[in-house]
Amino acid sequence: MVKEYRLTLITVVFLVVIGGLGMSLRCYFFKQSRLPPGQSIWRLTYSVDFQVREGEKCNIALPDNTPQNRIFRESFSRLGIWMDIIRNKRTGAREAVIVPLADHTQGQFRAQFDIHVKSNITSSGSPFLKDLSPAGRAHYLRTERHVQTNDPYILNILSRLTHKNISKSQLLENIFNYCAENVIRNDSLPSSDALNTLREGTGTSLGQVRAMLALCRTAKIPARLVTGFIIENQRDAKPQFWIEVLLKKKWFPCDPVNGYFGNLPAHFLPLRCENIELIKVSPQITCQSRFAIYRLIPSPLMFHAHQNKLSNIVDLTRLSPGMQEIVMLLLLIPIGALITTVFRNIIGLPSFGTFTPTLIALSFIKADWRTGCVLIVLVISVGILTRFILDKLKLLLVARLSIILTLVISCMILAVSILDHFSLTPSASAVLLPTVILTFVIERFFITWEEDSLLQTMKMAAGTLIIAVVCFGILGWDWLGRLILTFPELQLWNIALLLLLGRYTGYRLSELWRFRDLLNVTTGGKTS
């Protein structure tokens, strides 16, 4: 007995030391990789689904390095398509060329870009090639379908902004001020061409940018449209537009929508030049796309992931936001098991298994606790009522449990449909996890009822709910999940605590209360 106890202590000390060493190394590398004030790390994701025909293709604009933004990691996945990355001959912008594979009518394209934003640097132009040839100048002065130049109405506006001996720089500033101050933004309008926007004095953000583009070209100032993203947290990121004008052999960015002239903040990320569509497809291709932008927590190995792939495995913060949520959920389960062990071994509170309270708590944390409470009441009510009805039929255990589970699930599906009809639950994910967990709980409930008494079953159900509530309160702390995701070595400390709890042979607190009269007699106390 003494030998096992010493071996347990040695193991506990070893786990604590190894876990502490791992955390210390991570803290050291965190300090080394700490970003300067104002800089940040972001992740841009592409999700594109195609319905295509063989022989067709499409082009997808990709981000590129700029003086203020650096793409330090990128990854691609594709299904049913062939992909190649090229540079546009005119602008130099990066593009992914997508061609469907033979015998495939559907394709998927997924991309992920990790971006280092240096917010202390302002943008003085996009990385696109600077075409200064006569043909290039003529190209950036041309009339387009939505960018009408030399129209009498536009010429009239330009004449009011021009005076004798005005310089190109001053004229450009006058045009910018006019479009920023005299055009009211209204993105609900259908029209976004330059002429209608200037006539009405209102237009979409794209129309406001096109209005400045038309005035610049009419004034013989070469200008081009730029499409990109503003880097900020967006689950459904929408493209943004601004223009660049060629002045003194240099491209100057101008954004009349947000009021930036000559320089843009570092969180403006250009993707495509001269086209508003980030995905250019043939008419025969049906395409659904979604873009998202998330801020990332800098990790020790983030900037060296391409140099040391083996060490990158232990960096869980490199995972995508969706994968991080799943991993965080899994890492919280051992913490919930530790809480359950404390309640069962130290307090003496019974429960349906070790992981059931944790799973119930996590289902409410990651879904919707109000929906979960409704489902708990529904499960218990329907289960008990069905149990009493089927008791009269004298069925075998397995058949009886199967019938009960079928009825319980049917009632839960009905409840889900009712909640969804009245918009009382946010989404299907808010009810799926509680439904799955409670389906297994009801089975454990009735098996215990069959093997033991109803009173003991209700005690275990009450204990399970109490532990689940405590787990819900503790595991619901967002900082706890982030801490374990950043320092997975904490699981070694969790194992060490479980080893100590596994060696506990003293009285449980519930036993002290249960045998309190006997304890009073032993210690010389009086009993009633």
TORSE-134867 format. One record per residue (C-alpha): residue in one letter; x, y, z; residue number from 1. Coordinates in steps of 0.2 Angstrom, whole numbers. Example, Ala and Ser with C-alpha at 12.3 -4.5 7.8 and 13.67 -1.06 7.14 Angstrom:
SITE | A | 62 | -22 | 39 | 1
SITE | S | 68 | -5 | 36 | 2
This chain:
SITE | M | 0 | 0 | 0 | 1
SITE | V | 14 | 12 | 5 | 2
SITE | K | 23 | 7 | -11 | 3
SITE | E | 8 | 12 | -22 | 4
SITE | Y | 6 | 28 | -13 | 5
SITE | R | 24 | 33 | -15 | 6
SITE | L | 23 | 29 | -34 | 7
SITE | T | 7 | 40 | -35 | 8
SITE | L | 16 | 54 | -27 | 9
SITE | I | 31 | 52 | -39 | 10
SITE | T | 20 | 52 | -54 | 11
SITE | V | 10 | 67 | -48 | 12
SITE | V | 26 | 77 | -45 | 13
SITE | F | 33 | 72 | -62 | 14
SITE | L | 17 | 77 | -71 | 15
SITE | V | 17 | 94 | -62 | 16
SITE | V | 35 | 97 | -67 | 17
SITE | I | 33 | 92 | -85 | 18
SITE | G | 17 | 103 | -86 | 19
SITE | G | 25 | 118 | -78 | 20
SITE | L | 41 | 116 | -89 | 21
SITE | G | 30 | 116 | -105 | 22
SITE | M | 20 | 131 | -100 | 23
SITE | S | 36 | 140 | -96 | 24
SITE | L | 43 | 137 | -113 | 25
SITE | R | 27 | 143 | -121 | 26
SITE | C | 27 | 159 | -110 | 27
SITE | Y | 45 | 162 | -116 | 28
SITE | F | 41 | 159 | -134 | 29
SITE | F | 25 | 170 | -132 | 30
SITE | K | 37 | 184 | -125 | 31
SITE | Q | 48 | 182 | -140 | 32
SITE | S | 34 | 182 | -153 | 33
SITE | R | 24 | 197 | -144 | 34
SITE | L | 19 | 209 | -157 | 35
SITE | P | 23 | 228 | -156 | 36
SITE | P | 9 | 239 | -150 | 37
SITE | G | -4 | 242 | -163 | 38
SITE | Q | 0 | 227 | -174 | 39
SITE | S | -12 | 212 | -176 | 40
SITE | I | -14 | 195 | -184 | 41
SITE | W | -30 | 191 | -194 | 42
SITE | R | -37 | 176 | -204 | 43
SITE | L | -46 | 178 | -220 | 44
SITE | T | -56 | 163 | -226 | 45
SITE | Y | -64 | 159 | -243 | 46
SITE | S | -78 | 147 | -245 | 47
SITE | V | -84 | 144 | -263 | 48
SITE | D | -95 | 131 | -270 | 49
SITE | F | -97 | 129 | -289 | 50
SITE | Q | -109 | 120 | -301 | 51
SITE | V | -99 | 119 | -317 | 52
SITE | R | -98 | 112 | -334 | 53
SITE | E | -82 | 104 | -342 | 54
SITE | G | -72 | 117 | -351 | 55
SITE | E | -77 | 132 | -341 | 56
SITE | K | -66 | 141 | -329 | 57
SITE | C | -66 | 155 | -316 | 58
SITE | N | -54 | 167 | -308 | 59
SITE | I | -53 | 171 | -289 | 60
SITE | A | -44 | 186 | -283 | 61
SITE | L | -31 | 182 | -269 | 62
SITE | P | -23 | 193 | -256 | 63
SITE | D | -4 | 198 | -259 | 64
SITE | N | 9 | 205 | -248 | 65
SITE | T | 9 | 224 | -246 | 66
SITE | P | 20 | 236 | -236 | 67
SITE | Q | 7 | 236 | -222 | 68
SITE | N | 0 | 218 | -223 | 69
SITE | R | 10 | 202 | -225 | 70
SITE | I | 3 | 185 | -229 | 71
SITE | F | 14 | 174 | -218 | 72
SITE | R | 3 | 158 | -220 | 73
SITE | E | -9 | 151 | -233 | 74
SITE | S | -18 | 135 | -236 | 75
SITE | F | -30 | 129 | -250 | 76
SITE | S | -41 | 114 | -252 | 77
SITE | R | -52 | 109 | -267 | 78
SITE | L | -64 | 96 | -272 | 79
SITE | G | -69 | 92 | -290 | 80
SITE | I | -58 | 106 | -297 | 81
SITE | W | -40 | 109 | -304 | 82
SITE | M | -32 | 125 | -297 | 83
SITE | D | -17 | 135 | -302 | 84
SITE | I | -11 | 152 | -295 | 85
SITE | I | -6 | 165 | -308 | 86
SITE | R | -3 | 184 | -309 | 87
SITE | N | -13 | 196 | -319 | 88
SITE | K | -3 | 202 | -334 | 89
SITE | R | -9 | 220 | -333 | 90
SITE | T | -10 | 223 | -314 | 91
SITE | G | 1 | 209 | -307 | 92
SITE | A | -13 | 204 | -294 | 93
SITE | R | -13 | 186 | -288 | 94
SITE | E | -27 | 175 | -295 | 95
SITE | A | -33 | 157 | -293 | 96
SITE | V | -38 | 149 | -309 | 97
SITE | I | -51 | 136 | -306 | 98
SITE | V | -55 | 123 | -320 | 99
SITE | P | -68 | 108 | -316 | 100
SITE | L | -61 | 91 | -317 | 101
SITE | A | -69 | 79 | -330 | 102
SITE | D | -85 | 70 | -324 | 103
SITE | H | -87 | 83 | -310 | 104
SITE | T | -102 | 95 | -310 | 105
SITE | Q | -99 | 102 | -293 | 106
SITE | G | -83 | 109 | -285 | 107
SITE | Q | -77 | 116 | -269 | 108
SITE | F | -64 | 129 | -266 | 109
SITE | R | -58 | 133 | -248 | 110
SITE | A | -44 | 145 | -244 | 111
SITE | Q | -36 | 152 | -228 | 112
SITE | F | -24 | 167 | -226 | 113
SITE | D | -16 | 172 | -210 | 114
SITE | I | -11 | 191 | -212 | 115
SITE | H | 0 | 201 | -201 | 116
SITE | V | -6 | 219 | -201 | 117
SITE | K | 6 | 233 | -197 | 118
SITE | S | -6 | 246 | -191 | 119
SITE | N | 8 | 259 | -189 | 120
SITE | I | 11 | 260 | -208 | 121
SITE | T | -2 | 268 | -219 | 122
SITE | S | -5 | 262 | -237 | 123
SITE | S | 2 | 274 | -251 | 124
SITE | G | -4 | 263 | -265 | 125
SITE | S | -8 | 245 | -269 | 126
SITE | P | 5 | 232 | -275 | 127
SITE | F | -2 | 231 | -292 | 128
SITE | L | 10 | 234 | -307 | 129
SITE | K | 11 | 253 | -311 | 130
SITE | D | 8 | 253 | -330 | 131
SITE | L | 15 | 270 | -336 | 132
SITE | S | 15 | 267 | -355 | 133
SITE | P | 4 | 278 | -366 | 134
SITE | A | -7 | 263 | -369 | 135
SITE | G | -9 | 261 | -351 | 136
SITE | R | -13 | 279 | -348 | 137
SITE | A | -27 | 278 | -361 | 138
SITE | H | -33 | 262 | -353 | 139
SITE | Y | -35 | 272 | -336 | 140
SITE | L | -44 | 286 | -345 | 141
SITE | R | -57 | 276 | -354 | 142
SITE | T | -76 | 277 | -353 | 143
SITE | E | -85 | 262 | -346 | 144
SITE | R | -103 | 256 | -344 | 145
SITE | H | -104 | 262 | -326 | 146
SITE | V | -91 | 275 | -327 | 147
SITE | Q | -97 | 288 | -339 | 148
SITE | T | -84 | 301 | -344 | 149
SITE | N | -86 | 318 | -354 | 150
SITE | D | -104 | 318 | -351 | 151
SITE | P | -111 | 336 | -351 | 152
SITE | Y | -117 | 334 | -333 | 153
SITE | I | -100 | 328 | -327 | 154
SITE | L | -91 | 341 | -337 | 155
SITE | N | -102 | 355 | -329 | 156
SITE | I | -97 | 348 | -311 | 157
SITE | L | -79 | 348 | -317 | 158
SITE | S | -79 | 366 | -323 | 159
SITE | R | -85 | 372 | -306 | 160
SITE | L | -71 | 363 | -298 | 161
SITE | T | -58 | 370 | -309 | 162
SITE | H | -50 | 387 | -310 | 163
SITE | K | -36 | 395 | -320 | 164
SITE | N | -19 | 389 | -316 | 165
SITE | I | -25 | 375 | -304 | 166
SITE | S | -13 | 361 | -302 | 167
SITE | K | -18 | 342 | -304 | 168
SITE | S | -15 | 339 | -286 | 169
SITE | Q | -27 | 353 | -281 | 170
SITE | L | -40 | 348 | -294 | 171
SITE | L | -39 | 330 | -287 | 172
SITE | E | -42 | 336 | -270 | 173
SITE | N | -57 | 347 | -276 | 174
SITE | I | -64 | 331 | -284 | 175
SITE | F | -62 | 321 | -269 | 176
SITE | N | -70 | 334 | -257 | 177
SITE | Y | -85 | 335 | -269 | 178
SITE | C | -88 | 317 | -270 | 179
SITE | A | -86 | 315 | -251 | 180
SITE | E | -97 | 330 | -246 | 181
SITE | N | -110 | 331 | -260 | 182
SITE | V | -114 | 312 | -262 | 183
SITE | I | -124 | 304 | -249 | 184
SITE | R | -121 | 286 | -246 | 185
SITE | N | -136 | 274 | -247 | 186
SITE | D | -132 | 256 | -250 | 187
SITE | S | -151 | 251 | -252 | 188
SITE | L | -152 | 260 | -269 | 189
SITE | P | -151 | 248 | -284 | 190
SITE | S | -141 | 260 | -295 | 191
SITE | S | -122 | 262 | -293 | 192
SITE | D | -116 | 270 | -309 | 193
SITE | A | -106 | 287 | -309 | 194
SITE | L | -118 | 298 | -319 | 195
SITE | N | -134 | 294 | -309 | 196
SITE | T | -125 | 295 | -292 | 197
SITE | L | -119 | 313 | -297 | 198
SITE | R | -136 | 318 | -304 | 199
SITE | E | -146 | 312 | -288 | 200
SITE | G | -133 | 317 | -276 | 201
SITE | T | -135 | 300 | -268 | 202
SITE | G | -129 | 282 | -271 | 203
SITE | T | -121 | 266 | -265 | 204
SITE | S | -103 | 266 | -259 | 205
SITE | L | -98 | 259 | -276 | 206
SITE | G | -108 | 273 | -285 | 207
SITE | Q | -99 | 286 | -274 | 208
SITE | V | -82 | 278 | -279 | 209
SITE | R | -87 | 277 | -297 | 210
SITE | A | -92 | 295 | -297 | 211
SITE | M | -75 | 301 | -292 | 212
SITE | L | -67 | 289 | -304 | 213
SITE | A | -77 | 297 | -318 | 214
SITE | L | -73 | 315 | -313 | 215
SITE | C | -54 | 310 | -312 | 216
SITE | R | -54 | 302 | -330 | 217
SITE | T | -64 | 317 | -337 | 218
SITE | A | -51 | 328 | -329 | 219
SITE | K | -37 | 318 | -338 | 220
SITE | I | -31 | 310 | -322 | 221
SITE | P | -28 | 292 | -324 | 222
SITE | A | -38 | 282 | -311 | 223
SITE | R | -43 | 264 | -308 | 224
SITE | L | -55 | 255 | -296 | 225
SITE | V | -48 | 244 | -282 | 226
SITE | T | -58 | 230 | -274 | 227
SITE | G | -53 | 223 | -257 | 228
SITE | F | -58 | 220 | -239 | 229
SITE | I | -57 | 230 | -223 | 230
SITE | I | -49 | 219 | -210 | 231
SITE | E | -60 | 218 | -195 | 232
SITE | N | -70 | 204 | -187 | 233
SITE | Q | -84 | 199 | -200 | 234
SITE | R | -92 | 183 | -201 | 235
SITE | D | -99 | 187 | -218 | 236
SITE | A | -86 | 200 | -225 | 237
SITE | K | -92 | 211 | -240 | 238
SITE | P | -80 | 218 | -253 | 239
SITE | Q | -75 | 237 | -251 | 240
SITE | F | -71 | 249 | -265 | 241
SITE | W | -59 | 263 | -267 | 242
SITE | I | -49 | 271 | -281 | 243
SITE | E | -31 | 274 | -285 | 244
SITE | V | -26 | 289 | -296 | 245
SITE | L | -9 | 291 | -306 | 246
SITE | L | -1 | 308 | -300 | 247
SITE | K | 17 | 312 | -302 | 248
SITE | K | 21 | 294 | -308 | 249
SITE | K | 14 | 287 | -292 | 250
SITE | W | -3 | 279 | -288 | 251
SITE | F | -12 | 287 | -274 | 252
SITE | P | -27 | 279 | -265 | 253
SITE | C | -42 | 289 | -262 | 254
SITE | D | -58 | 283 | -253 | 255
SITE | P | -72 | 296 | -253 | 256
SITE | V | -84 | 284 | -244 | 257
SITE | N | -73 | 284 | -228 | 258
SITE | G | -64 | 300 | -231 | 259
SITE | Y | -46 | 294 | -234 | 260
SITE | F | -36 | 304 | -246 | 261
SITE | G | -18 | 300 | -252 | 262
SITE | N | -16 | 286 | -239 | 263
SITE | L | -26 | 272 | -232 | 264
SITE | P | -26 | 263 | -215 | 265
SITE | A | -16 | 247 | -214 | 266
SITE | H | -32 | 237 | -212 | 267
SITE | F | -37 | 240 | -230 | 268
SITE | L | -32 | 225 | -240 | 269
SITE | P | -33 | 226 | -259 | 270
SITE | L | -37 | 211 | -269 | 271
SITE | R | -42 | 215 | -287 | 272
SITE | C | -39 | 230 | -298 | 273
SITE | E | -52 | 236 | -312 | 274
SITE | N | -65 | 224 | -307 | 275
SITE | I | -78 | 224 | -293 | 276
SITE | E | -80 | 205 | -293 | 277
SITE | L | -68 | 195 | -282 | 278
SITE | I | -74 | 179 | -292 | 279
SITE | K | -75 | 181 | -311 | 280
SITE | V | -85 | 166 | -318 | 281
SITE | S | -92 | 161 | -335 | 282
SITE | P | -111 | 163 | -337 | 283
SITE | Q | -112 | 144 | -337 | 284
SITE | I | -105 | 143 | -319 | 285
SITE | T | -116 | 144 | -304 | 286
SITE | C | -106 | 150 | -289 | 287
SITE | Q | -110 | 153 | -271 | 288
SITE | S | -96 | 162 | -260 | 289
SITE | R | -93 | 167 | -243 | 290
SITE | F | -79 | 177 | -235 | 291
SITE | A | -75 | 178 | -216 | 292
SITE | I | -62 | 188 | -206 | 293
SITE | Y | -57 | 184 | -189 | 294
SITE | R | -44 | 191 | -177 | 295
SITE | L | -31 | 178 | -170 | 296
SITE | I | -21 | 177 | -154 | 297
SITE | P | -3 | 178 | -158 | 298
SITE | S | 6 | 161 | -154 | 299
SITE | P | 24 | 157 | -151 | 300
SITE | L | 26 | 147 | -167 | 301
SITE | M | 14 | 157 | -178 | 302
SITE | F | 27 | 165 | -189 | 303
SITE | H | 38 | 150 | -190 | 304
SITE | A | 25 | 137 | -195 | 305
SITE | H | 32 | 135 | -213 | 306
SITE | Q | 50 | 133 | -206 | 307
SITE | N | 46 | 119 | -192 | 308
SITE | K | 31 | 109 | -196 | 309
SITE | L | 34 | 96 | -182 | 310
SITE | S | 34 | 109 | -168 | 311
SITE | N | 19 | 117 | -176 | 312
SITE | I | 9 | 102 | -171 | 313
SITE | V | 9 | 107 | -153 | 314
SITE | D | 2 | 125 | -157 | 315
SITE | L | -17 | 123 | -156 | 316
SITE | T | -20 | 142 | -159 | 317
SITE | R | -15 | 140 | -177 | 318
SITE | L | -31 | 130 | -180 | 319
SITE | S | -45 | 138 | -189 | 320
SITE | P | -58 | 147 | -178 | 321
SITE | G | -71 | 133 | -181 | 322
SITE | M | -58 | 120 | -177 | 323
SITE | Q | -53 | 129 | -162 | 324
SITE | E | -71 | 129 | -155 | 325
SITE | I | -71 | 110 | -157 | 326
SITE | V | -54 | 107 | -149 | 327
SITE | M | -58 | 119 | -135 | 328
SITE | L | -74 | 109 | -132 | 329
SITE | L | -64 | 92 | -131 | 330
SITE | L | -51 | 100 | -119 | 331
SITE | L | -65 | 105 | -107 | 332
SITE | I | -72 | 88 | -105 | 333
SITE | P | -57 | 82 | -94 | 334
SITE | I | -60 | 98 | -83 | 335
SITE | G | -78 | 93 | -81 | 336
SITE | A | -73 | 75 | -77 | 337
SITE | L | -62 | 82 | -63 | 338
SITE | I | -76 | 92 | -56 | 339
SITE | T | -87 | 76 | -56 | 340
SITE | T | -74 | 66 | -47 | 341
SITE | V | -73 | 79 | -34 | 342
SITE | F | -92 | 78 | -31 | 343
SITE | R | -92 | 59 | -31 | 344
SITE | N | -76 | 55 | -22 | 345
SITE | I | -75 | 70 | -9 | 346
SITE | I | -93 | 76 | -8 | 347
SITE | G | -102 | 59 | -11 | 348
SITE | L | -115 | 65 | -23 | 349
SITE | P | -121 | 51 | -35 | 350
SITE | S | -123 | 54 | -54 | 351
SITE | F | -126 | 45 | -70 | 352
SITE | G | -108 | 41 | -75 | 353
SITE | T | -93 | 52 | -75 | 354
SITE | F | -95 | 62 | -91 | 355
SITE | T | -114 | 64 | -92 | 356
SITE | P | -114 | 80 | -81 | 357
SITE | T | -100 | 87 | -91 | 358
SITE | L | -109 | 83 | -108 | 359
SITE | I | -125 | 91 | -102 | 360
SITE | A | -116 | 107 | -96 | 361
SITE | L | -106 | 108 | -112 | 362
SITE | S | -122 | 106 | -123 | 363
SITE | F | -130 | 121 | -114 | 364
SITE | I | -114 | 131 | -115 | 365
SITE | K | -111 | 129 | -134 | 366
SITE | A | -129 | 129 | -138 | 367
SITE | D | -144 | 137 | -129 | 368
SITE | W | -147 | 134 | -111 | 369
SITE | R | -165 | 140 | -112 | 370
SITE | T | -169 | 127 | -125 | 371
SITE | G | -159 | 114 | -115 | 372
SITE | C | -170 | 117 | -100 | 373
SITE | V | -186 | 115 | -110 | 374
SITE | L | -179 | 99 | -117 | 375
SITE | I | -174 | 92 | -100 | 376
SITE | V | -192 | 95 | -93 | 377
SITE | L | -199 | 87 | -109 | 378
SITE | V | -188 | 72 | -108 | 379
SITE | I | -192 | 68 | -90 | 380
SITE | S | -210 | 71 | -91 | 381
SITE | V | -213 | 61 | -107 | 382
SITE | G | -201 | 47 | -101 | 383
SITE | I | -209 | 44 | -84 | 384
SITE | L | -227 | 45 | -92 | 385
SITE | T | -222 | 32 | -106 | 386
SITE | R | -214 | 21 | -93 | 387
SITE | F | -230 | 20 | -82 | 388
SITE | I | -240 | 16 | -98 | 389
SITE | L | -229 | 3 | -105 | 390
SITE | D | -227 | -5 | -87 | 391
SITE | K | -244 | -13 | -90 | 392
SITE | L | -239 | -22 | -106 | 393
SITE | K | -225 | -31 | -97 | 394
SITE | L | -213 | -29 | -111 | 395
SITE | L | -194 | -35 | -111 | 396
SITE | L | -182 | -22 | -106 | 397
SITE | V | -173 | -18 | -123 | 398
SITE | A | -190 | -16 | -132 | 399
SITE | R | -197 | -5 | -118 | 400
SITE | L | -182 | 6 | -118 | 401
SITE | S | -182 | 7 | -137 | 402
SITE | I | -201 | 13 | -137 | 403
SITE | I | -197 | 26 | -124 | 404
SITE | L | -182 | 33 | -133 | 405
SITE | T | -193 | 33 | -149 | 406
SITE | L | -207 | 43 | -141 | 407
SITE | V | -195 | 55 | -132 | 408
SITE | I | -185 | 59 | -148 | 409
SITE | S | -202 | 62 | -157 | 410
SITE | C | -208 | 74 | -144 | 411
SITE | M | -191 | 83 | -144 | 412
SITE | I | -192 | 85 | -163 | 413
SITE | L | -209 | 92 | -161 | 414
SITE | A | -203 | 104 | -147 | 415
SITE | V | -189 | 109 | -159 | 416
SITE | S | -201 | 113 | -173 | 417
SITE | I | -212 | 123 | -162 | 418
SITE | L | -197 | 133 | -155 | 419
SITE | D | -191 | 136 | -173 | 420
SITE | H | -208 | 141 | -179 | 421
SITE | F | -210 | 155 | -165 | 422
SITE | S | -191 | 160 | -167 | 423
SITE | L | -187 | 155 | -149 | 424
SITE | T | -171 | 146 | -153 | 425
SITE | P | -157 | 153 | -163 | 426
SITE | S | -152 | 139 | -175 | 427
SITE | A | -152 | 120 | -177 | 428
SITE | S | -136 | 119 | -168 | 429
SITE | A | -143 | 126 | -153 | 430
SITE | V | -154 | 111 | -150 | 431
SITE | L | -145 | 97 | -159 | 432
SITE | L | -132 | 94 | -145 | 433
SITE | P | -144 | 94 | -130 | 434
SITE | T | -155 | 82 | -140 | 435
SITE | V | -141 | 70 | -143 | 436
SITE | I | -135 | 71 | -125 | 437
SITE | L | -152 | 70 | -117 | 438
SITE | T | -157 | 55 | -128 | 439
SITE | F | -142 | 45 | -119 | 440
SITE | V | -147 | 52 | -102 | 441
SITE | I | -165 | 46 | -103 | 442
SITE | E | -158 | 28 | -107 | 443
SITE | R | -147 | 28 | -92 | 444
SITE | F | -161 | 35 | -82 | 445
SITE | F | -173 | 20 | -86 | 446
SITE | I | -159 | 7 | -85 | 447
SITE | T | -155 | 13 | -67 | 448
SITE | W | -174 | 13 | -63 | 449
SITE | E | -175 | -5 | -69 | 450
SITE | E | -160 | -11 | -59 | 451
SITE | D | -163 | -1 | -44 | 452
SITE | S | -177 | 9 | -35 | 453
SITE | L | -186 | 24 | -41 | 454
SITE | L | -179 | 34 | -26 | 455
SITE | Q | -161 | 30 | -30 | 456
SITE | T | -164 | 34 | -48 | 457
SITE | M | -171 | 51 | -43 | 458
SITE | K | -156 | 54 | -31 | 459
SITE | M | -144 | 51 | -46 | 460
SITE | A | -154 | 62 | -57 | 461
SITE | A | -153 | 76 | -44 | 462
SITE | G | -135 | 73 | -42 | 463
SITE | T | -132 | 74 | -61 | 464
SITE | L | -141 | 90 | -62 | 465
SITE | I | -132 | 98 | -48 | 466
SITE | I | -115 | 93 | -55 | 467
SITE | A | -120 | 99 | -72 | 468
SITE | V | -125 | 116 | -65 | 469
SITE | V | -108 | 118 | -57 | 470
SITE | C | -99 | 112 | -73 | 471
SITE | F | -110 | 124 | -83 | 472
SITE | G | -104 | 139 | -71 | 473
SITE | I | -86 | 134 | -72 | 474
SITE | L | -84 | 128 | -90 | 475
SITE | G | -94 | 143 | -96 | 476
SITE | W | -79 | 154 | -92 | 477
SITE | D | -72 | 159 | -109 | 478
SITE | W | -55 | 163 | -102 | 479
SITE | L | -54 | 145 | -96 | 480
SITE | G | -56 | 138 | -113 | 481
SITE | R | -44 | 150 | -121 | 482
SITE | L | -31 | 146 | -107 | 483
SITE | I | -32 | 127 | -110 | 484
SITE | L | -31 | 129 | -129 | 485
SITE | T | -16 | 140 | -127 | 486
SITE | F | -8 | 129 | -114 | 487
SITE | P | -13 | 111 | -117 | 488
SITE | E | 0 | 106 | -104 | 489
SITE | L | -13 | 110 | -91 | 490
SITE | Q | -20 | 93 | -94 | 491
SITE | L | -5 | 85 | -86 | 492
SITE | W | -10 | 95 | -70 | 493
SITE | N | -27 | 89 | -72 | 494
SITE | I | -21 | 71 | -72 | 495
SITE | A | -11 | 74 | -57 | 496
SITE | L | -26 | 80 | -47 | 497
SITE | L | -36 | 65 | -53 | 498
SITE | L | -22 | 54 | -47 | 499
SITE | L | -23 | 62 | -29 | 500
SITE | L | -42 | 60 | -29 | 501
SITE | G | -40 | 42 | -35 | 502
SITE | R | -30 | 39 | -19 | 503
SITE | Y | -43 | 47 | -7 | 504
SITE | T | -50 | 34 | 5 | 505
SITE | G | -57 | 46 | 18 | 506
SITE | Y | -75 | 50 | 23 | 507
SITE | R | -86 | 58 | 10 | 508
SITE | L | -95 | 74 | 16 | 509
SITE | S | -112 | 66 | 13 | 510
SITE | E | -107 | 51 | 24 | 511
SITE | L | -102 | 63 | 38 | 512
SITE | W | -120 | 71 | 37 | 513
SITE | R | -128 | 54 | 35 | 514
SITE | F | -119 | 46 | 50 | 515
SITE | R | -119 | 63 | 61 | 516
SITE | D | -128 | 54 | 75 | 517
SITE | L | -116 | 40 | 76 | 518
SITE | L | -101 | 53 | 76 | 519
SITE | N | -109 | 63 | 90 | 520
SITE | V | -110 | 47 | 101 | 521
SITE | T | -92 | 42 | 97 | 522
SITE | T | -86 | 60 | 102 | 523
SITE | G | -97 | 60 | 118 | 524
SITE | G | -110 | 71 | 110 | 525
SITE | K | -129 | 69 | 115 | 526
SITE | T | -142 | 63 | 102 | 527
SITE | S | -160 | 66 | 102 | 528
